[in-house]
Amino acid sequence: MEADWQQGLTSLLAHTHIGFLATQGQQTPETSMAPYAIFQGDIILHLSGLAKHSKNIEKNAHVGFMICTPEHASSSALALARLSFTGILQVVPEQEKHAYQQAYLASIPDAAPLFSFPDFTLYRLNIDTIFWVGGFGQARTLTKQTWDSLC
């Protein structure tokens, strides 16, 4: 059932636009919720410079990011599909900003007013690792090439 995991991953991405961003704080790892979009295989985040995670990223841009199926009363929390990434979060270059912003707003249109706030910055995740868990006993590491073909 090779296509089952791909269908599960595609379904997860179609049904959620929220992920969990893990950054390195002063003494311990810290996690925050972050809306995301995907453009050309890149995870896109639009983050406020006032947030703790942005201050952490300035010091150490190595991050983790997880997308998880929302919990439902009818399913086991232990079997929820999830997708996790590690990599380096980078500011989107000025010459690419318009395309990334449009992709972000296509996924999260109500974020439009935030693009006028001077403290917000558009980032993309330069992905090192991708790990998919589709439920009990359904886990695999994905190559960047496989990820890009699914996006």
C-alpha distance (Angstrom), angle and dihedral (degrees) to the residues before:
residue distance angle dihedral
M1 . . .
E2 3.79 . .
A3 3.80 94.2 .
D4 3.84 94.1 52.6
W5 3.79 94.7 77.7
Q6 3.80 90.8 46.6
Q7 3.79 90.8 51.4
G8 3.81 90.0 48.4
L9 3.80 92.0 50.4
T10 3.80 92.5 47.3
S11 3.81 90.1 48.7
L12 3.80 92.0 50.5
L13 3.81 91.7 51.8
A14 3.80 91.7 47.1
H15 3.80 93.3 53.5
T16 3.77 105.4 44.0
H17 3.79 137.0 48.7
I18 3.80 97.2 176.5
G19 3.78 126.9 89.5
F20 3.77 138.0 169.1
L21 3.78 118.4 -110.8
A22 3.81 118.4 -153.6
T23 3.80 116.7 -160.7
Q24 3.78 133.4 169.8
G25 3.80 111.0 -102.8
Q26 3.80 125.4 -163.4
Q27 3.79 93.3 -79.5
T28 3.79 108.4 -1.8
P29 3.80 140.9 23.6
E30 3.81 113.8 -85.4
T31 3.79 129.1 -157.9
S32 3.77 130.9 -156.6
M33 3.77 137.6 172.8
A34 3.79 116.1 -105.8
P35 3.80 132.2 179.4
Y36 3.79 110.9 -130.1
A37 3.78 142.5 -172.6
I38 3.78 132.1 -166.2
F39 3.78 124.8 -128.2
Q40 3.79 124.2 173.3
G41 3.79 89.6 -19.1
D42 3.81 93.3 -51.1
I43 3.78 122.2 123.0
I44 3.82 105.2 -131.9
L45 3.80 122.7 -153.9
H46 3.80 127.6 -177.5
L47 3.79 106.5 -157.0
S48 3.78 136.0 -179.0
G49 3.78 115.9 -122.2
L50 3.80 87.0 -141.1
A51 3.81 92.0 64.9
K52 3.77 121.6 97.3
H53 3.80 92.2 -123.8
S54 3.82 91.1 58.8
K55 3.78 91.4 53.5
N56 3.81 88.5 49.6
I57 3.83 91.4 49.9
E58 3.81 90.9 53.5
K59 3.82 88.3 59.8
N60 3.81 98.1 37.7
A61 3.80 121.5 9.3
H62 3.83 93.9 -170.3
V63 3.81 104.5 111.1
G64 3.75 143.7 165.2
F65 3.79 122.6 -136.1
M66 3.81 127.2 -169.2
I67 3.77 131.3 -170.3
C68 3.80 114.2 -164.9
T69 3.78 134.9 -174.4
P70 3.81 110.1 -107.1
E71 3.79 111.9 -105.5
H72 3.81 117.5 -105.1
A73 3.80 127.8 -166.7
S74 3.81 89.2 -125.5
S75 3.82 96.1 56.7
S76 3.78 135.6 62.4
A77 3.79 114.1 -105.5
L78 3.81 86.2 -141.3
A79 3.80 92.4 61.6
L80 3.80 99.8 49.2
A81 3.79 115.6 132.4
R82 3.79 114.8 -117.7
L83 3.75 141.0 173.9
S84 3.78 124.5 -154.5
F85 3.78 132.6 -169.9
T86 3.77 137.4 -172.5
G87 3.76 124.5 -163.6
I88 3.76 147.3 105.1
L89 3.78 119.6 -59.9
Q90 3.81 111.0 -137.4
V91 3.78 132.4 -175.1
V92 3.81 109.9 -108.9
P93 3.83 107.2 -109.4
E94 3.80 115.3 -109.0
Q95 3.83 93.3 -115.1
E96 3.84 90.7 56.4
K97 3.80 98.0 38.8
H98 3.82 97.3 96.2
A99 3.83 94.5 54.8
Y100 3.82 92.3 45.8
Q101 3.80 92.1 46.5
Q102 3.81 91.2 51.4
A103 3.80 91.0 49.7
Y104 3.81 90.9 48.7
L105 3.80 92.6 49.4
A106 3.81 91.6 47.4
S107 3.81 86.9 61.7
I108 3.81 98.5 34.6
P109 3.82 108.1 24.7
D110 3.80 94.6 168.5
A111 3.83 88.5 65.5
A112 3.82 90.9 72.5
P113 3.84 95.6 101.9
L114 3.82 90.5 54.3
F115 3.80 90.7 65.5
S116 3.81 88.5 69.5
F117 3.82 92.0 57.0
P118 3.82 110.4 97.9
D119 3.81 94.6 -145.3
F120 3.84 95.1 61.4
T121 3.80 120.8 95.7
L122 3.80 130.1 -170.0
Y123 3.82 113.8 -130.5
R124 3.78 135.8 -177.5
L125 3.77 126.0 -156.7
N126 3.79 115.0 -122.1
I127 3.82 93.6 -149.5
D128 3.81 121.6 -136.9
T129 3.81 100.7 168.5
I130 3.78 136.3 13.1
F131 3.80 122.4 -165.6
W132 3.81 124.5 -175.0
V133 3.80 124.9 -163.5
G134 3.79 112.9 -175.5
G135 3.80 96.0 -179.9
F136 3.79 135.6 -71.9
G137 3.82 110.3 3.4
Q138 3.80 93.4 -8.6
A139 3.78 107.6 112.8
R140 3.78 133.9 132.7
T141 3.75 141.9 160.5
L142 3.80 112.3 -122.5
T143 3.76 126.4 -147.0
K144 3.79 118.1 -129.3
Q145 3.81 87.3 -114.8
T146 3.82 91.8 56.5
W147 3.83 90.9 45.8
D148 3.80 91.7 50.6
S149 3.81 91.2 50.0
L150 3.83 90.5 54.1
C151 3.80 94.2 49.3
